[in-house]
């Protein structure tokens, strides 16, 4: 994957995750690949390649690895990264099922769906977000709607 457009860097990571290839070369501004997010490194081994003067642009070889996940969170991230065609909710459900299976804890698809739904409900209705003025997203949207009216 090579694109030298100055704004391509952040998209390079999304392209890598979307395609989930066995191997890819990314060329992007260093600010967008150093450091790479855990979602990328959970599934890909990243090796820098010699770049131009000052290290710009950053050139990295991304190779899918078979390394065992370090923890449950990395197991979920790896599953999501390597299943790019899945619907987001199904990817989370399937990742929970894989995590439960690896832990030897049986879980049905319905139980996993219920856990994902409960998390989404809590995240949107109860959890406070700094980006929303320490309000939940739903409360923030309701407050914004009242102000606009």
C-alpha positions in Angstrom: 0.0 0.0 0.0 1.8 3.1 -1.2 0.2 6.6 -1.2 2.4 9.6 -0.9 -0.4 12.1 -0.3 0.5 14.2 2.8 -2.9 13.4 4.5 -2.7 9.6 3.8 -1.0 8.6 7.0 -4.0 8.1 9.3 -5.8 6.4 6.4 -2.9 4.0 5.9 -3.7 2.3 9.2 -7.4 2.1 8.3 -6.4 0.6 4.9 -4.2 -2.0 6.6 -7.0 -3.0 9.0 -9.6 -3.0 6.2 -7.6 -5.2 3.9 -6.0 -7.4 6.7 -3.3 -8.6 4.3 -0.6 -11.1 5.2 2.0 -8.5 4.4 2.0 -4.8 3.5 4.4 -1.8 3.2 3.1 1.5 4.5 4.6 4.8 3.6 3.2 7.7 5.6 4.3 10.7 7.7 6.1 9.5 10.8 3.4 11.2 13.0 0.9 8.7 11.8 2.9 5.5 12.3 4.9 6.2 15.4 3.6 4.7 17.6 0.9 2.6 15.9 -2.2 1.9 17.9 -2.6 -1.4 19.8 -5.4 -2.5 17.3 -2.7 -2.7 14.6 0.0 -4.2 16.7 -2.3 -6.9 18.1 -2.4 -8.5 14.6 0.7 -7.2 12.8 4.4 -7.3 13.4 5.7 -3.8 12.5 9.3 -3.5 11.2 10.7 -0.1 10.2 12.5 0.2 6.9 15.2 2.7 6.2 13.6 6.0 5.2 14.8 9.3 3.8 16.7 12.0 5.7 15.3 12.7 9.1 13.2 9.5 8.9 10.5 11.1 6.8 8.4 9.6 5.4 8.1 6.6 7.7 8.3 3.3 5.9 7.2 0.2 7.7 6.7 -3.4 6.8 3.5 -4.8 8.4 3.4 -8.6 8.5 0.5 -10.5 10.1 1.8 -12.5 13.1 0.6 -15.6 14.9 1.9 -14.5 18.3 -0.5 -15.5 21.1 -2.4 -12.5 22.5 -0.9 -11.1 25.7 -4.3 -10.7 27.4 -8.0 -10.7 26.9 -8.1 -7.2 25.5 -5.4 -8.0 22.9 -7.3 -11.2 21.9 -10.5 -9.1 21.2 -8.5 -6.5 19.3 -6.7 -9.2 17.2 -10.0 -10.8 16.3 -11.5 -7.5 15.2 -8.4 -6.5 13.2 -8.3 -9.8 11.3 -12.0 -9.9 10.5 -12.5 -6.6 8.6 -15.6 -7.6 6.7 -17.6 -8.3 9.9 -20.3 -6.0 11.1 -18.9 -4.1 14.1 -21.4 -5.6 16.6 -20.9 -9.1 15.2 -17.1 -8.6 15.4 -17.4 -7.7 19.1 -19.8 -10.6 19.7 -17.4 -13.0 18.0 -14.4 -11.6 19.8 -16.2 -12.2 23.1 -17.0 -15.7 22.1 -13.4 -16.4 21.1 -12.2 -14.9 24.4 -14.6 -17.1 26.4 -13.6 -20.2 24.4 -9.9 -19.5 25.1 -10.6 -19.0 28.8 -12.6 -22.3 28.9 -15.8 -20.4 29.8 -18.8 -21.4 27.7 -20.9 -18.6 26.2 -23.7 -18.6 23.7 -24.1 -16.1 20.9 -27.2 -14.7 22.7 -25.2 -14.2 25.9 -22.4 -12.5 24.0 -25.0 -10.3 22.2 -26.5 -9.4 25.5 -23.2 -8.4 27.0 -22.4 -6.2 24.0 -25.8 -4.6 24.2 -25.4 -3.9 27.9 -22.0 -2.4 27.3 -23.3 -0.1 24.5 -26.2 0.9 26.8 -23.9 1.7 29.6 -21.4 3.5 27.3 -24.1 5.7 25.8 -26.4 6.3 28.8 -24.2 6.1 31.9 -20.5 6.6 31.2 -19.3 10.1 31.3 -17.1 11.4 28.5 -14.7 14.3 28.7 -15.5 15.2 25.1 -19.2 15.7 26.2 -18.4 17.9 29.1 -18.4 15.0 31.5 -21.9 14.0 30.4 -23.1 10.8 28.8 -23.4 11.0 25.0 -27.2 10.7 25.3 -27.5 13.4 27.9 -25.2 15.6 25.9 -27.3 15.1 22.7 -30.5 15.9 24.7 -28.9 19.0 26.2 -27.7 20.1 22.7 -31.2 19.6 21.3 -32.8 21.8 24.0 -30.3 24.6 23.4 -30.9 24.5 19.6 -34.6 24.7 20.0 
